[in-house]
Amino acid sequence: MVVALHLGGLSMGGYAVFGFYVLSGYLMTLIMQNSYGYSALGFYKYALNRFLRIYPIYWVSIIFSAILIWYFGQPFVRGFNSAIFLPTNISDLARNAFLYLSPVEIPRLTPPAWALTVELFYYIVIGIGASRNRLATLVWFVASVAYHLVTIILGLGWEQRYYTIPAASLPFSTGALIFHYRPQFSQFVDRLEGSLYEYLPYIIFASIIGNWLAGDLLGRTTGVFFYSNYILCSIMVVVLSRRKTLPFISKRFDGWMGDFSYPIYLFHFQVGVLAISLLGTAGIDLERPNLLLMVVSIPLIFAFSWIVTFSLERPIELLRAKVKKR
């Protein structure tokens, strides 16, 4: 969905990001509760594993952007995305290297990396105990809801409800809340029977797409449909937290998609530069966003993600497993 926004111009990327925040809030609370604990050693191992998960592949992505700038020239790459250009001072270089970025920060050698800054902030918040128990999580969630209500009452823009660190508090706290209240949330799902229960994740996913399409047609993707998407994504996390398998999707395929998700997020702009260059060589001149560009880019993005997964991500995962075990 993020690729569809950035390369194809379909306005669904923000819906996916908030959905991912809910999932991330759930999973980070899960691993702190069940794998690491809240001791100093537990936080150290948790933080080290988060670092190994985020930074090495991210650094490869910004190096790849620098290579593209060297090969194609900065005007060409910056024409594709105005944020992709080489830092001209130590401050900008440090912000890119250590992921201290905002959506308006330029340069961003990996443009969507601003969301990783948000992720890292809430990794720390969850690691130090914001979702340690039900009461703390409820307080966090209520404060998050209050923030969004204030932005709506004051008529603040989409930027304040989506891009900022306080805005992301709502989905992260919701994910943590789902962890603590899984039995209560899940009892409604468990009452379903037969095919409805079996195929419920697909029904919810179709609802997410339908909700986006309705918002897009009505020109309100950043309003009520954005919040109904957040609710649908939260329901999806509740439903999936009860499953170990899904119809039509093998565990192997599910694992591959999980492995590919981060490289796809990091590298789709850079691969898009390659795709638009290849199309130009074939006599097809396009500007981003364009559906043809998206269609041509997707196989290349998957191929590149496969290379990154096997050459870099899998070895790092082995190291992360050792850190967790110790």
C-alpha positions in Angstrom: 0.0 0.0 0.0 2.9 2.3 0.7 4.4 1.5 -2.7 1.0 2.1 -4.3 1.0 5.6 -2.9 4.6 6.6 -3.6 5.0 5.1 -7.1 1.4 4.7 -8.3 -0.3 7.7 -6.7 -3.0 5.7 -4.9 -3.6 7.5 -1.6 -3.6 4.4 0.7 -0.1 4.6 2.1 -1.0 6.4 5.3 -3.6 3.7 6.0 -1.0 1.0 6.0 1.4 3.0 8.2 -1.1 3.5 11.0 -2.1 -0.2 10.7 1.6 -1.1 11.1 1.8 1.1 14.1 -1.0 -0.8 15.8 0.7 -4.1 14.9 4.0 -2.8 16.2 2.5 -1.6 19.5 1.1 -5.1 20.0 4.3 -7.0 19.1 6.7 -4.8 21.1 4.5 -5.2 24.2 4.3 -8.9 23.5 8.1 -9.4 23.3 8.8 -7.1 26.3 6.3 -9.1 28.4 7.2 -12.6 27.2 10.8 -12.5 26.0 12.8 -9.7 27.6 11.2 -8.4 30.7 11.7 -5.0 32.3 15.1 -5.4 34.0 18.1 -3.4 32.9 19.5 -6.5 31.1 16.2 -7.1 29.4 16.0 -3.6 28.1 19.6 -3.8 26.9 18.9 -7.0 24.9 15.6 -5.5 23.6 17.3 -2.3 22.5 20.2 -4.2 20.9 17.9 -6.4 18.9 15.8 -3.4 17.8 19.0 -1.7 16.7 20.1 -4.8 14.7 16.6 -5.0 13.1 16.4 -1.3 12.0 19.8 0.2 11.4 22.1 -2.2 9.3 19.6 -2.6 6.4 18.6 1.1 6.7 22.3 2.1 6.3 22.5 -0.1 3.2 19.4 1.8 1.8 21.0 5.2 2.2 24.3 3.9 0.7 22.2 2.7 -2.3 20.7 6.1 -2.7 24.2 7.7 -2.7 25.3 5.2 -5.4 22.2 6.2 -7.5 23.1 9.9 -7.1 26.7 9.2 -8.2 25.6 7.1 -11.2 22.6 9.0 -12.5 23.5 12.4 -11.2 21.8 14.3 -8.4 19.4 16.3 -10.6 17.9 13.1 -12.1 17.4 11.4 -8.7 16.1 14.5 -7.0 13.7 15.0 -9.9 12.3 11.6 -9.0 12.0 12.5 -5.3 13.0 16.0 -4.1 14.1 14.6 -0.7 16.8 12.4 -2.2 20.1 14.3 -2.4 23.4 14.3 -0.6 23.7 16.0 2.8 25.8 19.2 2.6 26.6 19.5 6.3 27.4 17.3 9.4 24.0 17.9 10.9 22.1 16.6 7.9 24.5 13.7 7.6 24.0 12.8 11.3 20.2 13.0 11.0 20.2 10.6 8.1 22.7 8.2 9.6 21.0 8.0 13.0 17.4 8.4 11.9 16.4 11.7 13.5 14.1 12.7 10.7 10.7 14.3 10.1 8.5 14.2 7.0 9.6 17.7 6.0 13.3 17.1 6.7 15.5 17.2 3.7 17.6 15.6 2.6 16.2 12.1 3.4 18.3 9.6 1.5 15.6 7.1 2.2 12.4 9.2 2.0 10.0 7.1 4.1 12.5 6.9 7.0 10.7 9.6 9.0 8.3 6.8 10.1 11.3 4.8 11.5 12.0 7.8 13.7 8.5 7.5 15.1 9.0 3.7 15.5 12.2 4.1 17.4 10.6 6.6 19.8 7.9 4.2 20.7 10.3 1.3 20.9 11.9 3.2 23.7 8.6 4.2 25.3 7.4 0.6 25.3 10.8 -0.7 26.4 10.9 1.5 29.5 7.4 0.4 30.6 4.6 2.5 29.0 2.7 -0.7 28.4 4.0 -2.7 31.3 0.6 -3.3 32.8 -3.1 -2.6 32.0 -3.4 0.5 34.0 -0.4 2.2 32.5 -1.6 1.2 29.0 -5.1 2.5 29.6 -3.7 5.9 30.8 -1.5 6.0 27.7 -4.4 5.1 25.4 -6.8 7.7 27.0 -4.1 10.4 26.6 -3.7 9.4 23.0 -7.4 9.6 22.2 -7.5 13.0 23.9 -4.7 14.3 21.7 -6.6 13.3 18.5 -9.9 14.8 19.9 -8.0 18.1 20.5 -6.6 18.1 17.0 -10.1 17.6 15.6 -11.7 20.2 17.9 -9.1 22.8 17.1 -9.3 22.0 13.4 -5.6 21.1 13.1 -4.4 19.6 9.8 -3.7 16.1 8.6 0.0 16.6 9.5 -0.8 16.9 13.2 -3.0 13.8 13.1 -0.7 11.5 11.1 3.0 12.6 10.8 3.9 13.6 14.3 5.1 11.5 17.2 2.1 12.4 19.4 -0.3 11.4 16.5 1.3 7.9 16.4 0.6 7.4 20.1 -2.9 6.3 19.3 -2.2 3.3 17.2 0.8 2.2 19.3 -1.1 2.4 22.5 -4.0 0.6 20.9 -1.7 -2.3 19.9 -0.5 -2.5 23.5 -4.1 -2.4 24.7 -4.9 -5.3 22.5 -2.1 -7.3 24.0 -3.4 -6.8 27.6 -7.1 -7.3 26.7 -6.8 -10.1 24.2 -9.2 -12.5 26.0 -11.9 -9.8 26.2 -11.5 -8.6 22.7 -11.2 -12.1 21.3 -14.3 -13.5 22.9 -16.4 -11.7 20.2 -14.3 -13.2 17.4 -14.5 -16.7 19.0 -18.3 -16.7 18.8 -18.1 -16.7 15.0 -18.4 -20.1 13.4 -17.6 -21.8 10.1 -16.5 -20.0 7.0 -17.1 -16.5 8.6 -14.5 -17.3 11.3 -12.1 -19.0 8.9 -12.1 -16.2 6.3 -12.5 -13.2 8.7 -9.0 -11.8 8.0 -9.7 -11.6 4.3 -13.1 -10.0 5.0 -11.4 -7.4 7.2 -8.7 -6.8 4.5 -11.3 -6.3 1.9 -13.0 -3.9 4.2 -9.8 -1.9 4.7 -9.5 -1.6 0.9 -13.1 -0.7 0.5 -12.9 1.9 3.3 -9.9 3.5 1.5 -11.7 3.5 -1.8 -14.8 5.1 -0.3 -12.7 7.8 1.3 -10.8 8.4 -1.9 -14.0 8.7 -4.0 -15.4 11.1 -1.5 -12.2 13.0 -1.1 -12.0 12.3 2.7 -9.2 9.8 3.1 -7.7 12.0 5.8 -10.9 12.4 7.8 -13.4 9.9 9.1 -12.3 7.2 6.8 -8.7 7.4 8.2 -10.1 6.7 11.7 -12.3 3.9 10.5 -9.2 2.4 8.9 -7.4 2.6 12.2 -10.4 0.7 13.8 -10.4 -2.0 11.0 -6.6 -2.4 11.4 -7.0 -2.8 15.2 -9.7 -5.5 14.6 -7.3 -7.2 12.2 -4.6 -7.4 14.9 -7.1 -8.8 17.4 -8.2 -11.5 14.8 -4.7 -12.4 13.8 -3.5 -12.6 17.4 -5.7 -15.7 17.7 -4.3 -17.4 14.5 -1.3 -19.5 13.7 -2.4 -20.3 10.2 -4.6 -18.7 7.5 -6.4 -20.2 4.5 -4.5 -20.1 1.2 -1.3 -18.7 2.9 1.3 -21.2 4.0 3.6 -20.4 6.9 6.5 -20.4 4.5 4.9 -17.8 2.2 3.9 -15.8 5.3 7.4 -15.9 6.5 8.7 -14.6 3.1 6.3 -11.7 3.1 7.4 -10.8 6.6 11.0 -10.9 5.6 10.4 -8.8 2.5 8.3 -6.1 4.2 11.1 -4.0 5.6 13.3 -4.1 2.5 10.3 -3.2 0.4 9.6 -0.2 2.6 13.2 1.0 2.5 14.1 0.4 -1.1 11.0 1.0 -3.2 12.0 4.6 -4.0 15.5 3.7 -5.1 14.2 0.8 -7.2 11.7 3.2 -8.7 14.6 5.3 -9.9 16.0 2.3 -11.7 12.6 1.5 -13.1 12.0 5.0 -14.5 15.5 4.9 -16.0 14.8 1.6 -17.7 11.5 2.9 -19.1 13.2 6.0 -20.3 15.8 3.8 -22.1 12.9 2.0 -23.8 11.5 5.3 -25.0 8.8 5.6 -22.3 9.1 8.8 -20.4 7.1 8.9 -17.2 6.9 11.1 -14.1 6.2 9.8 -10.6 3.6 8.8 -9.5 2.3 6.6 -12.4 0.5 3.3 -12.4 2.7 1.9 -15.1 5.8 2.9 -13.1 4.4 1.0 -10.1 3.6 -2.1 -12.2 7.1 -2.2 -13.7 8.7 -1.5 -10.3 7.0 -4.1 -8.2 8.9 -7.2 -9.7 12.2 -5.3 -9.4 11.3 -4.4 -5.8 10.6 -8.0 -4.9 13.8 -9.1 -6.6 15.9 -6.5 -4.8 14.2 -7.4 -1.5 15.0 -11.1 -2.1 18.7 -10.2 -2.5 18.7 -8.0 0.6 16.9 -10.6 2.7 19.3 -13.4 1.9 22.5 -11.5 1.8 21.9 -9.3 4.8 18.7 -9.8 6.7 19.0 -13.5 7.3 22.5 -13.3 8.7 21.5 -10.5 11.0 18.5 -12.5 12.2 20.9 -15.3 13.3 22.8 -12.7 15.3 19.6 -11.3 16.8 18.5 -14.8 17.9 21.8 -15.2 19.7 21.4 -11.9 21.5 17.8 -12.9 22.6 18.9 -16.4 23.7 21.8 -15.0 25.8 
